[in-house]
Amino acid sequence: MAVLVNGVACKDPKMVEANDFFFTGLHLPGDTSNAVGSKVTPVNVAQIPGLNTLGISLARIDYAPCALSSQNPGVITIANAVFGSTPSIPSDILAKAFQMDTKVVNHLQTKF
């Protein structure tokens, strides 16, 4: 019977091989000719079984040319977008979403 950790079967240590810790293809550009103009290539325990229980994953994201709408493409500061938006998001909504006191939300909004 297989032992499951995080919902993934652990491989018998006697059966582990180098390929359990290897992923090929991350260096290859993804196909961005789709409706969203991007391609995400995930690398996690599904692709590299040896990552199970290590809490490690990564992703390669390819964007089609002209798919970004910022002067600083690839960078969106979440705190600025949420707490510094204009018009501002009502503090009671943010307090509920982030499970924090409205006073804390109001304080954060003054920082942005």
FIVO-696646 format. One record per residue: residue in one letter; x, y, z of N, C-alpha, C in turn. Coordinates in nm, 3 decimals. Layout:
<rs>
<r><res>a</res><n_x>X</n_x><n_y>Y</n_y><n_z>Z</n_z><ca_x>X</ca_x><ca_y>Y</ca_y><ca_z>Z</ca_z><c_x>X</c_x><c_y>Y</c_y><c_z>Z</c_z></r>
...
</rs>
This chain:
<rs>
<r><res>m</res><n_x>0.084</n_x><n_y>-0.118</n_y><n_z>0.000</n_z><ca_x>0.000</ca_x><ca_y>0.000</ca_y><ca_z>0.000</ca_z><c_x>0.089</c_x><c_y>0.125</c_y><c_z>0.000</c_z></r>
<r><res>a</res><n_x>0.058</n_x><n_y>0.219</n_y><n_z>-0.088</n_z><ca_x>0.138</ca_x><ca_y>0.340</ca_y><ca_z>-0.101</ca_z><c_x>0.112</c_x><c_y>0.435</c_y><c_z>0.015</c_z></r>
<r><res>v</res><n_x>0.218</n_x><n_y>0.502</n_y><n_z>0.057</n_z><ca_x>0.207</ca_x><ca_y>0.605</ca_y><ca_z>0.161</ca_z><c_x>0.183</c_x><c_y>0.738</c_y><c_z>0.090</c_z></r>
<r><res>l</res><n_x>0.078</n_x><n_y>0.809</n_y><n_z>0.131</n_z><ca_x>0.046</ca_x><ca_y>0.938</ca_y><ca_z>0.072</ca_z><c_x>0.094</c_x><c_y>1.050</c_y><c_z>0.162</c_z></r>
<r><res>v</res><n_x>0.163</n_x><n_y>1.147</n_y><n_z>0.105</n_z><ca_x>0.202</ca_x><ca_y>1.268</ca_y><ca_z>0.176</ca_z><c_x>0.155</c_x><c_y>1.385</c_y><c_z>0.091</c_z></r>
<r><res>n</res><n_x>0.075</n_x><n_y>1.472</n_y><n_z>0.148</n_z><ca_x>0.016</ca_x><ca_y>1.585</ca_y><ca_z>0.074</ca_z><c_x>-0.067</c_x><c_y>1.536</c_y><c_z>-0.044</c_z></r>
<r><res>g</res><n_x>-0.125</n_x><n_y>1.418</n_y><n_z>-0.031</n_z><ca_x>-0.209</ca_x><ca_y>1.364</ca_y><ca_z>-0.136</ca_z><c_x>-0.133</c_x><c_y>1.300</c_y><c_z>-0.251</c_z></r>
<r><res>v</res><n_x>-0.001</n_x><n_y>1.292</n_y><n_z>-0.240</n_z><ca_x>0.082</ca_x><ca_y>1.235</ca_y><ca_z>-0.345</ca_z><c_x>0.151</c_x><c_y>1.111</c_y><c_z>-0.290</c_z></r>
<r><res>a</res><n_x>0.152</n_x><n_y>1.006</n_y><n_z>-0.369</n_z><ca_x>0.216</ca_x><ca_y>0.881</ca_y><ca_z>-0.326</ca_z><c_x>0.367</c_x><c_y>0.899</c_y><c_z>-0.317</c_z></r>
<r><res>c</res><n_x>0.422</n_x><n_y>0.857</n_y><n_z>-0.204</n_z><ca_x>0.568</ca_x><ca_y>0.858</ca_y><ca_z>-0.188</ca_z><c_x>0.625</c_x><c_y>0.735</c_y><c_z>-0.257</c_z></r>
<r><res>k</res><n_x>0.734</n_x><n_y>0.755</n_y><n_z>-0.324</n_z><ca_x>0.799</ca_x><ca_y>0.645</ca_y><ca_z>-0.394</ca_z><c_x>0.884</c_x><c_y>0.567</c_y><c_z>-0.295</c_z></r>
<r><res>d</res><n_x>0.887</n_x><n_y>0.438</n_y><n_z>-0.311</n_z><ca_x>0.972</ca_x><ca_y>0.353</ca_y><ca_z>-0.229</ca_z><c_x>1.116</c_x><c_y>0.401</c_y><c_z>-0.245</c_z></r>
<r><res>p</res><n_x>1.185</n_x><n_y>0.435</n_y><n_z>-0.136</n_z><ca_x>1.323</ca_x><ca_y>0.486</ca_y><ca_z>-0.147</ca_z><c_x>1.416</c_x><c_y>0.395</c_y><c_z>-0.227</c_z></r>
<r><res>k</res><n_x>1.387</n_x><n_y>0.268</n_y><n_z>-0.228</n_z><ca_x>1.471</ca_x><ca_y>0.175</ca_y><ca_z>-0.305</ca_z><c_x>1.449</c_x><c_y>0.190</c_y><c_z>-0.456</c_z></r>
<r><res>m</res><n_x>1.338</n_x><n_y>0.255</n_y><n_z>-0.495</n_z><ca_x>1.303</ca_x><ca_y>0.269</ca_y><ca_z>-0.636</ca_z><c_x>1.332</c_x><c_y>0.410</c_y><c_z>-0.691</c_z></r>
<r><res>v</res><n_x>1.384</n_x><n_y>0.499</n_y><n_z>-0.607</n_z><ca_x>1.411</ca_x><ca_y>0.636</ca_y><ca_z>-0.649</ca_z><c_x>1.526</c_x><c_y>0.638</c_y><c_z>-0.750</c_z></r>
<r><res>e</res><n_x>1.510</n_x><n_y>0.723</n_y><n_z>-0.852</n_z><ca_x>1.615</ca_x><ca_y>0.737</ca_y><ca_z>-0.953</ca_z><c_x>1.636</c_x><c_y>0.885</c_y><c_z>-0.983</c_z></r>
<r><res>a</res><n_x>1.741</n_x><n_y>0.918</n_y><n_z>-1.054</n_z><ca_x>1.777</ca_x><ca_y>1.057</ca_y><ca_z>-1.084</ca_z><c_x>1.664</c_x><c_y>1.131</c_y><c_z>-1.154</c_z></r>
<r><res>n</res><n_x>1.592</n_x><n_y>1.065</n_y><n_z>-1.242</n_z><ca_x>1.483</ca_x><ca_y>1.131</ca_y><ca_z>-1.316</ca_z><c_x>1.371</c_x><c_y>1.179</c_y><c_z>-1.226</c_z></r>
<r><res>d</res><n_x>1.363</n_x><n_y>1.130</n_y><n_z>-1.102</n_z><ca_x>1.262</ca_x><ca_y>1.177</ca_y><ca_z>-1.008</ca_z><c_x>1.291</c_x><c_y>1.319</c_y><c_z>-0.961</c_z></r>
<r><res>f</res><n_x>1.410</n_x><n_y>1.370</n_y><n_z>-0.993</n_z><ca_x>1.452</ca_x><ca_y>1.504</ca_y><ca_z>-0.951</ca_z><c_x>1.488</c_x><c_y>1.591</c_y><c_z>-1.071</c_z></r>
<r><res>f</res><n_x>1.436</n_x><n_y>1.557</n_y><n_z>-1.187</n_z><ca_x>1.476</ca_x><ca_y>1.625</ca_y><ca_z>-1.310</ca_z><c_x>1.353</c_x><c_y>1.665</c_y><c_z>-1.391</c_z></r>
<r><res>f</res><n_x>1.360</n_x><n_y>1.783</n_y><n_z>-1.453</n_z><ca_x>1.255</ca_x><ca_y>1.830</ca_y><ca_z>-1.542</ca_z><c_x>1.319</c_x><c_y>1.888</c_y><c_z>-1.666</c_z></r>
<r><res>t</res><n_x>1.275</n_x><n_y>1.846</n_y><n_z>-1.779</n_z><ca_x>1.328</ca_x><ca_y>1.899</ca_y><ca_z>-1.904</ca_z><c_x>1.222</c_x><c_y>1.987</c_y><c_z>-1.970</c_z></r>
<r><res>g</res><n_x>1.266</n_x><n_y>2.091</n_y><n_z>-2.035</n_z><ca_x>1.173</ca_x><ca_y>2.175</ca_y><ca_z>-2.109</ca_z><c_x>1.151</c_x><c_y>2.313</c_y><c_z>-2.053</c_z></r>
<r><res>l</res><n_x>1.203</n_x><n_y>2.343</n_y><n_z>-1.935</n_z><ca_x>1.181</ca_x><ca_y>2.476</ca_y><ca_z>-1.878</ca_z><c_x>1.251</c_x><c_y>2.584</c_y><c_z>-1.960</c_z></r>
<r><res>h</res><n_x>1.351</n_x><n_y>2.547</n_y><n_z>-2.035</n_z><ca_x>1.424</ca_x><ca_y>2.642</ca_y><ca_z>-2.118</ca_z><c_x>1.353</c_x><c_y>2.671</c_y><c_z>-2.250</c_z></r>
<r><res>l</res><n_x>1.248</n_x><n_y>2.597</n_y><n_z>-2.279</n_z><ca_x>1.176</ca_x><ca_y>2.616</ca_y><ca_z>-2.406</ca_z><c_x>1.063</c_x><c_y>2.718</c_y><c_z>-2.391</c_z></r>
<r><res>p</res><n_x>1.053</n_x><n_y>2.814</n_y><n_z>-2.484</n_z><ca_x>0.944</ca_x><ca_y>2.912</ca_y><ca_z>-2.475</ca_z><c_x>0.808</c_x><c_y>2.845</c_y><c_z>-2.491</c_z></r>
<r><res>g</res><n_x>0.711</n_x><n_y>2.894</n_y><n_z>-2.414</n_z><ca_x>0.575</ca_x><ca_y>2.843</ca_y><ca_z>-2.424</ca_z><c_x>0.499</c_x><c_y>2.907</c_y><c_z>-2.539</c_z></r>
<r><res>d</res><n_x>0.396</n_x><n_y>2.841</n_y><n_z>-2.587</n_z><ca_x>0.313</ca_x><ca_y>2.892</ca_y><ca_z>-2.696</ca_z><c_x>0.217</c_x><c_y>2.997</c_y><c_z>-2.641</c_z></r>
<r><res>t</res><n_x>0.237</n_x><n_y>3.121</n_y><n_z>-2.682</n_z><ca_x>0.153</ca_x><ca_y>3.231</ca_y><ca_z>-2.633</ca_z><c_x>0.046</c_x><c_y>3.272</c_y><c_z>-2.732</c_z></r>
<r><res>s</res><n_x>0.026</n_x><n_y>3.195</n_y><n_z>-2.838</n_z><ca_x>-0.075</ca_x><ca_y>3.230</ca_y><ca_z>-2.939</ca_z><c_x>-0.211</c_x><c_y>3.173</c_y><c_z>-2.896</c_z></r>
<r><res>n</res><n_x>-0.263</n_x><n_y>3.228</n_y><n_z>-2.787</n_z><ca_x>-0.393</ca_x><ca_y>3.186</ca_y><ca_z>-2.734</ca_z><c_x>-0.468</c_x><c_y>3.310</c_y><c_z>-2.688</c_z></r>
<r><res>a</res><n_x>-0.588</n_x><n_y>3.293</n_y><n_z>-2.639</n_z><ca_x>-0.676</ca_x><ca_y>3.405</ca_y><ca_z>-2.603</ca_z><c_x>-0.617</c_x><c_y>3.495</c_y><c_z>-2.495</c_z></r>
<r><res>v</res><n_x>-0.539</n_x><n_y>3.439</n_y><n_z>-2.403</n_z><ca_x>-0.483</ca_x><ca_y>3.520</ca_y><ca_z>-2.294</ca_z><c_x>-0.343</c_x><c_y>3.570</c_y><c_z>-2.323</c_z></r>
<r><res>g</res><n_x>-0.282</n_x><n_y>3.520</n_y><n_z>-2.430</n_z><ca_x>-0.150</ca_x><ca_y>3.567</ca_y><ca_z>-2.470</ca_z><c_x>-0.038</c_x><c_y>3.529</c_y><c_z>-2.375</c_z></r>
<r><res>s</res><n_x>-0.055</n_x><n_y>3.417</n_y><n_z>-2.306</n_z><ca_x>0.050</ca_x><ca_y>3.372</ca_y><ca_z>-2.215</ca_z><c_x>0.047</c_x><c_y>3.220</c_y><c_z>-2.203</c_z></r>
<r><res>k</res><n_x>0.154</n_x><n_y>3.168</n_y><n_z>-2.150</n_z><ca_x>0.164</ca_x><ca_y>3.024</ca_y><ca_z>-2.125</ca_z><c_x>0.240</c_x><c_y>3.005</c_y><c_z>-1.994</c_z></r>
<r><res>v</res><n_x>0.179</n_x><n_y>2.931</n_y><n_z>-1.903</n_z><ca_x>0.242</ca_x><ca_y>2.898</ca_y><ca_z>-1.775</ca_z><c_x>0.290</c_x><c_y>2.754</c_y><c_z>-1.782</c_z></r>
<r><res>t</res><n_x>0.417</n_x><n_y>2.735</n_y><n_z>-1.751</n_z><ca_x>0.474</ca_x><ca_y>2.601</ca_y><ca_z>-1.744</ca_z><c_x>0.504</c_x><c_y>2.572</c_y><c_z>-1.597</c_z></r>
<r><res>p</res><n_x>0.420</n_x><n_y>2.493</n_y><n_z>-1.531</n_z><ca_x>0.442</ca_x><ca_y>2.466</ca_y><ca_z>-1.389</ca_z><c_x>0.548</c_x><c_y>2.358</c_y><c_z>-1.370</c_z></r>
<r><res>v</res><n_x>0.621</n_x><n_y>2.370</n_y><n_z>-1.261</n_z><ca_x>0.715</ca_x><ca_y>2.266</ca_y><ca_z>-1.221</ca_z><c_x>0.692</c_x><c_y>2.243</c_y><c_z>-1.073</c_z></r>
<r><res>n</res><n_x>0.624</n_x><n_y>2.134</n_y><n_z>-1.043</n_z><ca_x>0.595</ca_x><ca_y>2.100</ca_y><ca_z>-0.905</ca_z><c_x>0.602</c_x><c_y>1.949</c_y><c_z>-0.890</c_z></r>
<r><res>v</res><n_x>0.546</n_x><n_y>1.897</n_y><n_z>-0.784</n_z><ca_x>0.555</ca_x><ca_y>1.754</ca_y><ca_z>-0.758</ca_z><c_x>0.492</c_x><c_y>1.669</c_y><c_z>-0.869</c_z></r>
<r><res>a</res><n_x>0.399</n_x><n_y>1.725</n_y><n_z>-0.943</n_z><ca_x>0.339</ca_x><ca_y>1.650</ca_y><ca_z>-1.054</ca_z><c_x>0.440</c_x><c_y>1.627</c_y><c_z>-1.167</c_z></r>
<r><res>q</res><n_x>0.533</n_x><n_y>1.722</n_y><n_z>-1.185</n_z><ca_x>0.634</ca_x><ca_y>1.708</ca_y><ca_z>-1.288</ca_z><c_x>0.764</c_x><c_y>1.646</c_y><c_z>-1.234</c_z></r>
<r><res>i</res><n_x>0.796</n_x><n_y>1.676</n_y><n_z>-1.109</n_z><ca_x>0.918</ca_x><ca_y>1.625</ca_y><ca_z>-1.047</ca_z><c_x>0.879</c_x><c_y>1.555</c_y><c_z>-0.916</c_z></r>
<r><res>p</res><n_x>0.858</n_x><n_y>1.426</n_y><n_z>-0.921</n_z><ca_x>0.812</ca_x><ca_y>1.353</ca_y><ca_z>-0.802</ca_z><c_x>0.904</c_x><c_y>1.370</c_y><c_z>-0.680</c_z></r>
<r><res>g</res><n_x>1.031</n_x><n_y>1.392</n_y><n_z>-0.703</n_z><ca_x>1.126</ca_x><ca_y>1.408</ca_y><ca_z>-0.593</ca_z><c_x>1.102</c_x><c_y>1.532</c_y><c_z>-0.509</c_z></r>
<r><res>l</res><n_x>1.016</n_x><n_y>1.623</n_y><n_z>-0.554</n_z><ca_x>0.985</ca_x><ca_y>1.743</ca_y><ca_z>-0.476</ca_z><c_x>0.883</c_x><c_y>1.717</c_y><c_z>-0.366</c_z></r>
<r><res>n</res><n_x>0.819</n_x><n_y>1.600</n_y><n_z>-0.367</n_z><ca_x>0.716</ca_x><ca_y>1.571</ca_y><ca_z>-0.268</ca_z><c_x>0.770</c_x><c_y>1.593</c_y><c_z>-0.128</c_z></r>
<r><res>t</res><n_x>0.696</n_x><n_y>1.663</n_y><n_z>-0.048</n_z><ca_x>0.721</ca_x><ca_y>1.700</ca_y><ca_z>0.093</ca_z><c_x>0.822</c_x><c_y>1.812</c_y><c_z>0.110</c_z></r>
<r><res>l</res><n_x>0.884</n_x><n_y>1.861</n_y><n_z>0.002</n_z><ca_x>0.986</ca_x><ca_y>1.965</ca_y><ca_z>0.016</ca_z><c_x>0.929</c_x><c_y>2.107</c_y><c_z>0.012</c_z></r>
<r><res>g</res><n_x>0.804</n_x><n_y>2.121</n_y><n_z>-0.033</n_z><ca_x>0.743</ca_x><ca_y>2.253</ca_y><ca_z>-0.039</ca_z><c_x>0.806</c_x><c_y>2.342</c_y><c_z>-0.146</c_z></r>
<r><res>i</res><n_x>0.856</n_x><n_y>2.282</n_y><n_z>-0.252</n_z><ca_x>0.923</ca_x><ca_y>2.356</ca_y><ca_z>-0.358</ca_z><c_x>0.842</c_x><c_y>2.345</c_y><c_z>-0.487</c_z></r>
<r><res>s</res><n_x>0.825</n_x><n_y>2.457</n_y><n_z>-0.556</n_z><ca_x>0.766</ca_x><ca_y>2.457</ca_y><ca_z>-0.689</ca_z><c_x>0.807</c_x><c_y>2.586</c_y><c_z>-0.757</c_z></r>
<r><res>l</res><n_x>0.792</n_x><n_y>2.590</n_y><n_z>-0.886</n_z><ca_x>0.819</ca_x><ca_y>2.712</ca_y><ca_z>-0.961</ca_z><c_x>0.739</c_x><c_y>2.707</c_y><c_z>-1.090</c_z></r>
<r><res>a</res><n_x>0.740</n_x><n_y>2.818</n_y><n_z>-1.161</n_z><ca_x>0.668</ca_x><ca_y>2.823</ca_y><ca_z>-1.287</ca_z><c_x>0.741</c_x><c_y>2.917</c_y><c_z>-1.381</c_z></r>
<r><res>r</res><n_x>0.739</n_x><n_y>2.882</n_y><n_z>-1.508</n_z><ca_x>0.788</ca_x><ca_y>2.972</ca_y><ca_z>-1.612</ca_z><c_x>0.664</c_x><c_y>3.032</c_y><c_z>-1.676</c_z></r>
<r><res>i</res><n_x>0.662</n_x><n_y>3.164</n_y><n_z>-1.690</n_z><ca_x>0.549</ca_x><ca_y>3.231</ca_y><ca_z>-1.754</ca_z><c_x>0.601</c_x><c_y>3.305</c_y><c_z>-1.876</c_z></r>
<r><res>d</res><n_x>0.547</n_x><n_y>3.270</n_y><n_z>-1.990</n_z><ca_x>0.581</ca_x><ca_y>3.337</ca_y><ca_z>-2.115</ca_z><c_x>0.465</c_x><c_y>3.427</c_y><c_z>-2.154</c_z></r>
<r><res>y</res><n_x>0.497</n_x><n_y>3.551</n_y><n_z>-2.196</n_z><ca_x>0.396</ca_x><ca_y>3.647</ca_y><ca_z>-2.240</ca_z><c_x>0.419</c_x><c_y>3.679</c_y><c_z>-2.387</c_z></r>
<r><res>a</res><n_x>0.309</n_x><n_y>3.692</n_y><n_z>-2.460</n_z><ca_x>0.317</ca_x><ca_y>3.734</ca_y><ca_z>-2.600</ca_z><c_x>0.365</c_x><c_y>3.879</c_y><c_z>-2.606</c_z></r>
<r><res>p</res><n_x>0.432</n_x><n_y>3.918</n_y><n_z>-2.712</n_z><ca_x>0.475</ca_x><ca_y>4.059</ca_y><ca_z>-2.724</ca_z><c_x>0.356</c_x><c_y>4.153</c_y><c_z>-2.717</c_z></r>
<r><res>c</res><n_x>0.365</n_x><n_y>4.261</n_y><n_z>-2.650</n_z><ca_x>0.264</ca_x><ca_y>4.366</ca_y><ca_z>-2.633</ca_z><c_x>0.147</c_x><c_y>4.320</c_y><c_z>-2.545</c_z></r>
<r><res>a</res><n_x>0.154</n_x><n_y>4.188</n_y><n_z>-2.459</n_z><ca_x>0.045</ca_x><ca_y>4.135</ca_y><ca_z>-2.375</ca_z><c_x>0.027</c_x><c_y>4.209</c_y><c_z>-2.247</c_z></r>
<r><res>l</res><n_x>0.145</n_x><n_y>4.308</n_y><n_z>-2.201</n_z><ca_x>0.149</ca_x><ca_y>4.383</ca_y><ca_z>-2.074</ca_z><c_x>0.102</c_x><c_y>4.526</c_y><c_z>-2.095</c_z></r>
<r><res>s</res><n_x>0.043</n_x><n_y>4.591</n_y><n_z>-1.989</n_z><ca_x>-0.010</ca_x><ca_y>4.727</ca_y><ca_z>-2.000</ca_z><c_x>0.050</c_x><c_y>4.817</c_y><c_z>-1.893</c_z></r>
<r><res>s</res><n_x>0.180</n_x><n_y>4.807</n_y><n_z>-1.873</n_z><ca_x>0.244</ca_x><ca_y>4.885</ca_y><ca_z>-1.769</ca_z><c_x>0.375</c_x><c_y>4.942</c_y><c_z>-1.821</c_z></r>
<r><res>q</res><n_x>0.416</n_x><n_y>5.055</n_y><n_z>-1.765</n_z><ca_x>0.546</ca_x><ca_y>5.111</ca_y><ca_z>-1.798</ca_z><c_x>0.657</c_x><c_y>5.025</c_y><c_z>-1.738</c_z></r>
<r><res>n</res><n_x>0.621</n_x><n_y>4.946</n_y><n_z>-1.638</n_z><ca_x>0.716</ca_x><ca_y>4.858</ca_y><ca_z>-1.572</ca_z><c_x>0.661</c_x><c_y>4.717</c_y><c_z>-1.583</c_z></r>
<r><res>p</res><n_x>0.668</n_x><n_y>4.655</n_y><n_z>-1.703</n_z><ca_x>0.603</ca_x><ca_y>4.526</ca_y><ca_z>-1.726</ca_z><c_x>0.651</c_x><c_y>4.417</c_y><c_z>-1.632</c_z></r>
<r><res>g</res><n_x>0.556</n_x><n_y>4.338</n_y><n_z>-1.590</n_z><ca_x>0.589</ca_x><ca_y>4.226</ca_y><ca_z>-1.504</ca_z><c_x>0.584</c_x><c_y>4.259</c_y><c_z>-1.356</c_z></r>
<r><res>v</res><n_x>0.562</n_x><n_y>4.385</n_y><n_z>-1.322</n_z><ca_x>0.559</ca_x><ca_y>4.424</ca_y><ca_z>-1.181</ca_z><c_x>0.425</c_x><c_y>4.487</c_y><c_z>-1.147</c_z></r>
<r><res>i</res><n_x>0.351</n_x><n_y>4.423</n_y><n_z>-1.063</n_z><ca_x>0.227</ca_x><ca_y>4.480</ca_y><ca_z>-1.010</ca_z><c_x>0.236</c_x><c_y>4.464</c_y><c_z>-0.860</c_z></r>
<r><res>t</res><n_x>0.245</n_x><n_y>4.575</n_y><n_z>-0.789</n_z><ca_x>0.253</ca_x><ca_y>4.569</ca_y><ca_z>-0.644</ca_z><c_x>0.112</c_x><c_y>4.553</c_y><c_z>-0.589</c_z></r>
<r><res>i</res><n_x>0.085</n_x><n_y>4.437</n_y><n_z>-0.533</n_z><ca_x>-0.049</ca_x><ca_y>4.406</ca_y><ca_z>-0.485</ca_z><c_x>-0.094</c_x><c_y>4.505</c_y><c_z>-0.378</c_z></r>
<r><res>a</res><n_x>-0.005</n_x><n_y>4.538</n_y><n_z>-0.285</n_z><ca_x>-0.044</ca_x><ca_y>4.631</ca_y><ca_z>-0.179</ca_z><c_x>-0.089</c_x><c_y>4.765</c_y><c_z>-0.237</c_z></r>
<r><res>n</res><n_x>-0.015</n_x><n_y>4.816</n_y><n_z>-0.334</n_z><ca_x>-0.054</ca_x><ca_y>4.943</ca_y><ca_z>-0.398</ca_z><c_x>-0.188</c_x><c_y>4.929</c_y><c_z>-0.468</c_z></r>
<r><res>a</res><n_x>-0.208</n_x><n_y>4.819</n_y><n_z>-0.537</n_z><ca_x>-0.332</ca_x><ca_y>4.799</ca_y><ca_z>-0.613</ca_z><c_x>-0.452</c_x><c_y>4.784</c_y><c_z>-0.521</c_z></r>
<r><res>v</res><n_x>-0.433</n_x><n_y>4.723</n_y><n_z>-0.405</n_z><ca_x>-0.545</ca_x><ca_y>4.697</ca_y><ca_z>-0.314</ca_z><c_x>-0.568</c_x><c_y>4.813</c_y><c_z>-0.218</c_z></r>
<r><res>f</res><n_x>-0.461</n_x><n_y>4.859</n_y><n_z>-0.151</n_z><ca_x>-0.478</ca_x><ca_y>4.961</ca_y><ca_z>-0.047</ca_z><c_x>-0.462</c_x><c_y>5.103</c_y><c_z>-0.099</c_z></r>
<r><res>g</res><n_x>-0.409</n_x><n_y>5.117</n_y><n_z>-0.221</n_z><ca_x>-0.388</ca_x><ca_y>5.251</ca_y><ca_z>-0.275</ca_z><c_x>-0.467</c_x><c_y>5.278</c_y><c_z>-0.401</c_z></r>
<r><res>s</res><n_x>-0.570</n_x><n_y>5.200</n_y><n_z>-0.425</n_z><ca_x>-0.647</ca_x><ca_y>5.217</ca_y><ca_z>-0.548</ca_z><c_x>-0.726</c_x><c_y>5.348</c_y><c_z>-0.547</c_z></r>
<r><res>t</res><n_x>-0.751</n_x><n_y>5.400</n_y><n_z>-0.667</n_z><ca_x>-0.834</ca_x><ca_y>5.518</ca_y><ca_z>-0.684</ca_z><c_x>-0.939</c_x><c_y>5.487</c_y><c_z>-0.788</c_z></r>
<r><res>p</res><n_x>-1.065</n_x><n_y>5.490</n_y><n_z>-0.751</n_z><ca_x>-1.118</ca_x><ca_y>5.517</ca_y><ca_z>-0.617</ca_z><c_x>-1.083</c_x><c_y>5.403</c_y><c_z>-0.522</c_z></r>
<r><res>s</res><n_x>-1.082</n_x><n_y>5.435</n_y><n_z>-0.395</n_z><ca_x>-1.041</ca_x><ca_y>5.335</ca_y><ca_z>-0.296</ca_z><c_x>-1.147</c_x><c_y>5.227</c_y><c_z>-0.278</c_z></r>
<r><res>i</res><n_x>-1.099</n_x><n_y>5.110</n_y><n_z>-0.244</n_z><ca_x>-1.190</ca_x><ca_y>4.999</ca_y><ca_z>-0.211</ca_z><c_x>-1.240</c_x><c_y>5.025</c_y><c_z>-0.070</c_z></r>
<r><res>p</res><n_x>-1.369</n_x><n_y>5.017</n_y><n_z>-0.045</n_z><ca_x>-1.421</ca_x><ca_y>5.044</ca_y><ca_z>0.089</ca_z><c_x>-1.352</c_x><c_y>4.960</c_y><c_z>0.196</c_z></r>
<r><res>s</res><n_x>-1.316</n_x><n_y>5.025</n_y><n_z>0.307</n_z><ca_x>-1.239</ca_x><ca_y>4.957</ca_y><ca_z>0.411</ca_z><c_x>-1.313</c_x><c_y>4.840</c_y><c_z>0.475</c_z></r>
<r><res>d</res><n_x>-1.446</n_x><n_y>4.846</n_y><n_z>0.480</n_z><ca_x>-1.519</ca_x><ca_y>4.732</ca_y><ca_z>0.538</ca_z><c_x>-1.507</c_x><c_y>4.607</c_y><c_z>0.450</c_z></r>
<r><res>i</res><n_x>-1.500</n_x><n_y>4.628</n_y><n_z>0.320</n_z><ca_x>-1.483</ca_x><ca_y>4.514</ca_y><ca_z>0.228</ca_z><c_x>-1.343</c_x><c_y>4.455</c_y><c_z>0.243</c_z></r>
<r><res>l</res><n_x>-1.241</n_x><n_y>4.542</n_y><n_z>0.248</n_z><ca_x>-1.104</ca_x><ca_y>4.493</ca_y><ca_z>0.266</ca_z><c_x>-1.087</c_x><c_y>4.425</c_y><c_z>0.402</c_z></r>
<r><res>a</res><n_x>-1.150</n_x><n_y>4.480</n_y><n_z>0.505</n_z><ca_x>-1.140</ca_x><ca_y>4.419</ca_y><ca_z>0.639</ca_z><c_x>-1.198</c_x><c_y>4.278</c_y><c_z>0.637</c_z></r>
<r><res>k</res><n_x>-1.309</n_x><n_y>4.261</n_y><n_z>0.570</n_z><ca_x>-1.370</ca_x><ca_y>4.128</ca_y><ca_z>0.562</ca_z><c_x>-1.284</c_x><c_y>4.033</c_y><c_z>0.477</c_z></r>
<r><res>a</res><n_x>-1.234</n_x><n_y>4.082</n_y><n_z>0.364</n_z><ca_x>-1.154</ca_x><ca_y>3.999</ca_y><ca_z>0.274</ca_z><c_x>-1.024</c_x><c_y>3.953</c_y><c_z>0.338</c_z></r>
<r><res>f</res><n_x>-0.960</n_x><n_y>4.041</n_y><n_z>0.414</n_z><ca_x>-0.831</ca_x><ca_y>4.008</ca_y><ca_z>0.474</ca_z><c_x>-0.843</c_x><c_y>3.968</c_y><c_z>0.622</c_z></r>
<r><res>q</res><n_x>-0.968</n_x><n_y>3.961</n_y><n_z>0.670</n_z><ca_x>-0.995</ca_x><ca_y>3.921</ca_y><ca_z>0.807</ca_z><c_x>-0.914</c_x><c_y>4.003</c_y><c_z>0.907</c_z></r>
<r><res>m</res><n_x>-0.928</n_x><n_y>4.136</n_y><n_z>0.895</n_z><ca_x>-0.859</ca_x><ca_y>4.227</ca_y><ca_z>0.986</ca_z><c_x>-0.952</c_x><c_y>4.339</c_y><c_z>1.026</c_z></r>
<r><res>d</res><n_x>-0.915</n_x><n_y>4.410</n_y><n_z>1.128</n_z><ca_x>-0.994</ca_x><ca_y>4.520</ca_y><ca_z>1.179</ca_z><c_x>-0.995</c_x><c_y>4.635</c_y><c_z>1.079</c_z></r>
<r><res>t</res><n_x>-1.107</n_x><n_y>4.705</n_y><n_z>1.071</n_z><ca_x>-1.121</ca_x><ca_y>4.819</ca_y><ca_z>0.980</ca_z><c_x>-1.018</c_x><c_y>4.926</c_y><c_z>1.010</c_z></r>
<r><res>k</res><n_x>-0.981</n_x><n_y>4.943</n_y><n_z>1.137</n_z><ca_x>-0.879</ca_x><ca_y>5.043</ca_y><ca_z>1.173</ca_z><c_x>-0.745</c_x><c_y>5.010</c_y><c_z>1.109</c_z></r>
<r><res>v</res><n_x>-0.712</n_x><n_y>4.882</n_y><n_z>1.102</n_z><ca_x>-0.586</ca_x><ca_y>4.840</ca_y><ca_z>1.039</ca_z><c_x>-0.591</c_x><c_y>4.870</c_y><c_z>0.890</c_z></r>
<r><res>v</res><n_x>-0.705</n_x><n_y>4.843</n_y><n_z>0.827</n_z><ca_x>-0.721</ca_x><ca_y>4.872</ca_y><ca_z>0.685</ca_z><c_x>-0.706</c_x><c_y>5.022</c_y><c_z>0.660</c_z></r>
<r><res>n</res><n_x>-0.772</n_x><n_y>5.103</n_y><n_z>0.741</n_z><ca_x>-0.762</ca_x><ca_y>5.248</ca_y><ca_z>0.726</ca_z><c_x>-0.618</c_x><c_y>5.295</c_y><c_z>0.739</c_z></r>
<r><res>h</res><n_x>-0.546</n_x><n_y>5.237</n_y><n_z>0.834</n_z><ca_x>-0.405</ca_x><ca_y>5.272</ca_y><ca_z>0.853</ca_z><c_x>-0.323</c_x><c_y>5.234</c_y><c_z>0.729</c_z></r>
<r><res>l</res><n_x>-0.347</n_x><n_y>5.116</n_y><n_z>0.677</n_z><ca_x>-0.273</ca_x><ca_y>5.071</ca_y><ca_z>0.558</ca_z><c_x>-0.304</c_x><c_y>5.161</c_y><c_z>0.438</c_z></r>
<r><res>q</res><n_x>-0.429</n_x><n_y>5.200</n_y><n_z>0.425</n_z><ca_x>-0.465</ca_x><ca_y>5.287</ca_y><ca_z>0.312</ca_z><c_x>-0.395</c_x><c_y>5.422</c_y><c_z>0.318</c_z></r>
<r><res>t</res><n_x>-0.362</n_x><n_y>5.469</n_y><n_z>0.437</n_z><ca_x>-0.288</ca_x><ca_y>5.598</ca_y><ca_z>0.447</ca_z><c_x>-0.144</c_x><c_y>5.582</c_y><c_z>0.401</c_z></r>
<r><res>k</res><n_x>-0.091</n_x><n_y>5.462</n_y><n_z>0.400</n_z><ca_x>0.049</ca_x><ca_y>5.438</ca_y><ca_z>0.359</ca_z><c_x>0.067</c_x><c_y>5.435</c_y><c_z>0.209</c_z></r>
<r><res>f</res><n_x>-0.045</n_x><n_y>5.422</n_y><n_z>0.136</n_z><ca_x>-0.037</ca_x><ca_y>5.412</ca_y><ca_z>-0.009</ca_z><c_x>-0.107</c_x><c_y>5.529</c_y><c_z>-0.070</c_z></r>
</rs>
